[in-house]
Amino acid sequence: MKTNPLLALLMTVACFTTNAQKPIEVFEDNVAFADADHPGITVTIPEVGYETVEKNWIRTIESGTKSKAVYENGAWSIFGANIKSISPTPVNIYSRLVGQDTLVKLLVSIELKKDFYAERGLAESEYTSAKNFIRQFAKDQYVNFAKDQLEAEENKLRDIENELKGFQKQESKLEKAIRKSESTIKNENDNLVVLNNELSTLTEEIISQNEQVVLLEEGAAKEERLKYIRDLEKRKTKVTKNINKAKNKISKAENAIRDANSRIPKEESLQNTTKERIAAQESVVAQFRAKVKAIEAY
C-alpha cells in the first residue's frame, strides 16, 4: 500500500504539534566535584545536542578571560572566569554535563572565593544572578536550536515554492507554444491561399502556353516561348514546394498544440498537489515560528 506524500506530511505536522517546545527547568541542587558536594544550580536544556551545549558552554565561561576550561574526571572547571553579571571579581566555575534522551542537564557550581559559593541564603544576590546567567545560557541554546529548526523548515517551504514556480513556468511555456502555433497556423493558411492562387494561375498559364507553342513554327520565336514555359514550370515547382512547406508547418503546429493541450492538465495537477504541500509546510513553519517565540518568552 502506497502512502500519500501529502498525508505523510500532515501526519508530520500532527506529530510536531505533540512535540513542541519543552520547558527549561532551573533549580538549586548540590553538584558533585572531586568527590565532594558543592552548592550549585542545575538547568535542563531540551533537544539541543550534548556536543553543541558543551562547546558553547566552554566558549561562554572562557569569554573575557585568558583562563582555559579544564576537563577532568567528567567535569569542566575554570579558575578566574570573568562573569560581571554574577560578580565584579573573577570566580571559579565547576560544571558537569549530563546527556539524556531529549535534553542535556548542565550542573554548575560557582565559587566566589575559596570555599564560598553562590548559594541561597549565604550569597543570595550572586545566587540569583548566577541562576539568571545559567538560565539565559540554556535559553540561548534552545532558541538557537529552534531557530535552526525553523530555518530548515523555511528552506523546505522555499524549495516547494520553487517547485510550484517551475510547474507554473512550464505551463506558461506550453500556453505560449499554443499561441505561437495558432499564429503559425493562421499565417500559413493565409499564405496557402496566396500560394494556391498563384499555383492555379501558373497551371492555367502553362496549359495555355503549351497549346500555343505547338502552333508555332521552329525558330527563335518558338524557342523563346519554350524558355518562357520552362520558367513558368520552375516557378510552379517552387510554389508547390512552398505549399508543401506551409502544410508541414501547419501540421507541426497542430501537433504542438495537441501535445501542449495534453500536457497542461498534468502541469495543473502537479501545481494543485504542490499548493497543498505548500499549505501543509506553511503550517509546519508557523508552528516552528510559534515555538521560537514561546522559547524567547521564557
C-alpha positions in Angstrom: 0.0 0.0 0.0 1.5 3.4 -1.1 1.5 6.3 1.4 0.1 9.6 0.1 3.1 12.1 0.5 0.7 14.9 1.5 -0.9 12.7 4.1 2.5 11.8 5.4 3.4 15.5 5.7 0.2 16.3 7.5 0.9 13.4 9.9 4.4 15.0 10.5 2.6 18.3 11.3 0.4 16.5 13.8 3.4 14.8 15.4 5.2 18.1 15.7 2.2 19.6 17.5 2.6 17.0 20.2 6.4 17.6 20.4 6.5 21.4 20.6 8.8 23.4 22.8 9.6 21.9 26.2 10.3 23.8 29.4 13.7 24.9 30.6 13.9 23.9 34.3 16.3 25.6 36.7 16.7 24.5 40.3 19.0 24.5 43.2 21.0 21.3 43.6 24.2 20.1 45.1 26.8 19.3 42.5 29.5 16.6 43.0 33.0 17.7 42.0 36.2 16.0 43.2 34.4 13.6 45.4 32.6 16.4 47.3 29.2 18.0 47.0 29.1 21.8 46.4 26.2 24.2 46.3 25.1 24.6 42.8 22.4 25.1 40.2 21.1 22.7 37.6 19.4 23.6 34.3 17.8 21.4 31.7 18.3 22.3 28.1 15.8 20.5 25.9 16.5 19.0 22.4 19.9 20.6 21.9 22.8 18.1 21.3 25.3 17.4 24.0 28.4 18.4 21.9 26.7 21.7 21.0 25.9 22.6 24.6 29.4 21.6 25.7 31.2 23.6 23.1 29.0 26.7 23.7 29.3 26.4 27.5 33.1 26.3 27.3 33.1 29.3 25.0 30.8 31.2 27.4 32.8 30.6 30.6 36.1 31.3 28.8 34.9 34.6 27.3 36.6 37.7 28.7 39.4 35.8 30.3 42.7 34.2 29.4 41.9 31.3 31.6 41.0 28.0 29.9 38.5 25.4 31.0 40.0 22.1 32.0 38.2 18.7 31.7 38.9 16.2 34.4 37.0 13.3 35.9 33.9 14.1 33.8 33.7 17.7 34.8 34.8 21.1 33.5 36.5 23.7 35.7 37.8 27.1 35.1 39.6 29.5 37.5 39.4 33.2 37.2 36.3 33.4 35.0 35.1 37.0 34.4 31.3 37.0 34.5 30.4 40.5 35.5 26.7 39.7 35.7 27.4 37.4 38.7 30.4 39.1 40.4 32.6 42.1 39.8 35.6 39.9 40.7 36.7 36.6 38.9 35.1 33.4 40.0 35.8 29.7 39.8 33.3 27.6 37.9 32.8 23.9 38.2 30.4 22.3 35.8 29.2 18.9 34.6 27.1 18.0 31.6 24.8 15.0 31.6 23.2 13.9 28.3 19.7 12.3 28.4 17.3 11.2 25.7 15.7 14.6 24.9 17.7 17.1 26.9 21.1 18.0 28.4 21.5 18.7 32.1 24.0 21.4 33.0 25.1 21.3 36.6 27.1 24.4 37.8 28.8 25.4 41.0 30.2 28.9 41.3 32.9 29.6 43.8 33.0 33.3 44.6 36.1 32.9 46.8 37.7 29.9 48.5 35.0 27.6 49.8 32.4 30.3 49.5 29.8 29.6 46.8 26.9 31.4 45.2 24.0 29.8 47.1 20.7 30.7 48.5 20.8 32.3 52.0 24.6 33.0 52.1 25.2 34.7 48.8 21.7 35.4 47.7 22.4 38.2 45.2 25.1 36.2 43.5 23.0 33.1 43.6 20.1 34.9 41.8 22.5 36.4 39.3 24.1 33.0 38.7 20.7 31.4 38.3 19.7 34.0 35.7 23.0 33.7 33.9 22.7 29.9 33.6 19.1 30.1 32.7 19.9 32.6 30.0 22.6 30.4 28.6 20.1 27.5 28.4 17.5 29.7 26.8 20.0 30.9 24.2 20.9 27.3 23.3 17.3 26.3 22.9 16.4 29.4 21.0 19.3 28.9 18.6 18.3 25.3 18.2 14.7 26.2 17.4 15.8 28.9 15.0 17.9 26.3 13.1 14.8 24.1 13.0 12.7 27.0 11.7 15.3 27.9 9.1 15.4 24.3 7.9 11.6 24.2 7.6 11.6 27.6 5.8 14.1 26.3 3.4 11.8 23.3 2.7 9.0 25.7 2.1 11.1 27.8 -0.3 12.1 24.6 -2.2 8.4 23.6 -2.6 7.5 27.1 -3.7 10.3 26.9 -6.3 8.8 23.7 -7.5 5.5 25.4 -7.9 7.1 28.2 -9.8 8.7 25.6 -12.1 5.4 24.0 -12.8 3.8 27.4 -13.4 6.6 28.4 -15.7 6.3 25.1 -17.7 2.5 25.7 -18.1 3.2 29.2 -19.2 5.6 27.9 -21.8 3.0 25.4 -23.1 0.4 28.1 -23.3 2.9 30.4 -25.2 3.6 27.4 -27.5 -0.1 27.0 -28.2 -0.5 30.7 -29.0 2.6 30.7 -31.2 1.4 27.6 -33.1 -2.0 29.1 -33.5 -0.4 32.2 -35.0 1.7 29.9 -37.3 -1.4 28.1 -38.5 -3.2 31.3 -39.3 -0.2 32.8 -41.1 0.4 29.7 -43.1 -3.2 29.3 -44.0 -3.2 32.8 -45.3 0.0 32.1 -47.1 -1.6 28.9 -48.6 -4.4 31.0 -50.1 -1.9 33.2 -51.9 0.2 30.2 -53.0 -2.7 28.1 -54.2 -4.0 31.1 -56.2 -0.5 31.5 -57.7 -0.3 27.8 -58.5 -3.7 27.9 -60.2 -2.7 30.9 -62.3 0.6 29.3 -63.2 -1.0 26.0 -64.1 -3.5 27.7 -66.4 -0.8 29.8 -68.0 1.4 26.8 -68.6 -1.5 24.9 -70.3 -2.3 28.0 -72.4 1.3 28.4 -73.4 1.7 24.8 -74.3 -1.4 25.0 -76.5 0.1 28.0 -78.3 3.7 26.7 -78.7 2.6 23.7 -80.8 1.2 26.1 -83.4 4.5 28.0 -83.8 7.0 27.1 -86.5 10.5 26.1 -85.5 12.6 29.1 -84.9 13.6 31.9 -82.5 10.0 32.7 -81.5 9.3 29.1 -80.6 12.5 28.8 -78.6 11.7 32.0 -76.7 8.2 30.7 -75.9 9.6 27.3 -74.8 12.0 29.1 -72.5 9.1 31.1 -71.0 7.2 27.9 -70.4 10.3 26.3 -68.6 10.5 29.4 -66.4 6.8 29.0 -65.6 7.3 25.4 -64.7 10.2 26.3 -62.4 8.0 28.9 -60.7 5.3 26.3 -60.4 7.8 23.8 -58.8 8.9 26.4 -56.3 5.3 27.4 -55.4 4.5 23.7 -55.0 7.4 23.3 -52.6 6.3 26.4 -50.6 2.8 24.9 -50.4 4.2 21.7 -49.0 6.4 23.6 -46.6 3.4 25.6 -45.4 1.3 22.4 -44.9 4.2 20.9 -43.0 4.4 23.9 -40.7 0.7 23.7 -40.1 0.9 20.0 -39.3 3.8 20.6 -36.9 1.9 23.5 -35.3 -1.2 21.3 -34.9 0.9 18.5 -33.3 2.5 21.1 -31.0 -1.0 22.3 -29.9 -2.2 18.7 -29.3 1.0 17.9 -27.3 0.7 21.1 -25.2 -3.0 20.6 -24.5 -2.3 17.0 -23.4 0.5 18.2 -21.0 -1.3 21.2 -19.5 -3.7 19.1 -17.3 -0.7 17.3 -15.8 1.1 20.5 -15.0 -2.1 21.9 -13.4 -2.4 18.7 -11.4 1.2 19.0 -10.2 0.5 22.6 -9.3 -2.5 21.7 -7.2 -0.6 19.0 -5.4 2.3 21.3 -4.8 0.0 24.1 -3.5 -1.4 21.5 -1.0 2.2 20.7 0.0 2.9 24.4 0.4 -0.1 24.9 2.7 0.9 21.9 4.8 4.5 23.2 5.0 3.3 26.7 5.8 1.5 25.1 8.8 4.8 23.5 9.9 6.7 26.7 9.5 4.1 28.6 11.5 4.4 26.1 14.4 8.1 26.4 14.4 7.9 30.2 14.5 5.5 29.8 17.4 8.0 27.5 19.0 10.8 30.1 18.7 8.5 32.8 20.1 7.5 30.7 23.0 11.1 29.9 23.9 12.1 33.5 23.6 9.3 34.4 26.0 10.6 32.0 28.7 
